[in-house]
Amino acid sequence: MKRTALIRTIEAMGCLLIRHGGNHDWYHNPATKVSQPIPRHREIKDTLAKHIIKMLQ
């Protein structure tokens, strides 16, 4: 999955960018109070993308 598509999906769920890290960006879902790092690679493996989406729901 492309990183931009993953970020669009996450932001559509209501998640917000907390901060930029060295190798990851941190996104937070205010409804569930869960934060997850998003890698800065252009292509993210589908299994990792599904896990990130599942954790932020």
Backbone torsions as a table, in degrees:
resi	resn	phi	psi	omega
1	MET	NA	139.5	176.8
2	LYS	-71.2	145.8	-178.6
3	ARG	-61.4	-39.6	-178.9
4	THR	-64.6	-37.0	178.2
5	ALA	-67.6	-39.2	178.1
6	LEU	-64.4	-43.1	-179.7
7	ILE	-66.1	-39.4	176.3
8	ARG	-61.1	-42.3	179.2
9	THR	-63.2	-45.5	-178.6
10	ILE	-65.0	-43.8	-179.8
11	GLU	-68.2	-29.6	176.0
12	ALA	-68.3	-25.3	177.2
13	MET	-79.5	-7.8	178.2
14	GLY	103.7	9.4	-179.2
15	CYS	-79.8	151.1	-177.8
16	LEU	-122.8	147.8	175.9
17	LEU	-74.3	123.7	178.2
18	ILE	-87.1	-55.7	-176.2
19	ARG	-159.8	161.7	173.4
20	HIS	-96.1	126.4	175.8
21	GLY	-99.5	-169.8	179.7
22	GLY	-68.9	-49.3	-178.2
23	ASN	-118.9	-6.6	-177.2
24	HIS	-136.4	156.7	168.7
25	ASP	-109.0	139.5	-178.4
26	TRP	-101.0	128.5	177.3
27	TYR	-115.8	146.2	-175.4
28	HIS	-129.7	135.8	174.7
29	ASN	-101.1	109.2	-177.4
30	PRO	-65.0	-26.8	-178.5
31	ALA	-70.2	-41.2	-178.0
32	THR	-102.4	-7.9	-179.6
33	LYS	59.5	38.9	179.2
34	VAL	-114.3	139.3	176.7
35	SER	-119.1	144.7	-180.0
36	GLN	-140.6	141.9	173.7
37	PRO	-82.4	142.6	176.7
38	ILE	-116.2	120.3	-179.4
39	PRO	-64.1	157.1	-178.3
40	ARG	-93.8	16.2	177.4
41	HIS	-74.0	148.4	178.6
42	ARG	-67.1	-37.4	-179.5
43	GLU	-114.5	125.8	179.2
44	ILE	-113.2	134.5	-178.9
45	LYS	-59.1	143.2	-176.4
46	ASP	-60.3	-38.0	-179.3
47	THR	-64.6	-40.3	178.2
48	LEU	-67.9	-41.1	179.4
49	ALA	-62.4	-43.3	178.2
50	LYS	-63.6	-38.6	178.8
51	HIS	-65.1	-43.5	179.6
52	ILE	-62.6	-45.0	179.7
53	ILE	-63.3	-41.1	-179.6
54	LYS	-64.5	-41.1	-178.7
55	MET	-68.8	-32.5	-177.0
56	LEU	-86.7	-5.7	180.0
57	GLN	-75.3	NA	NA
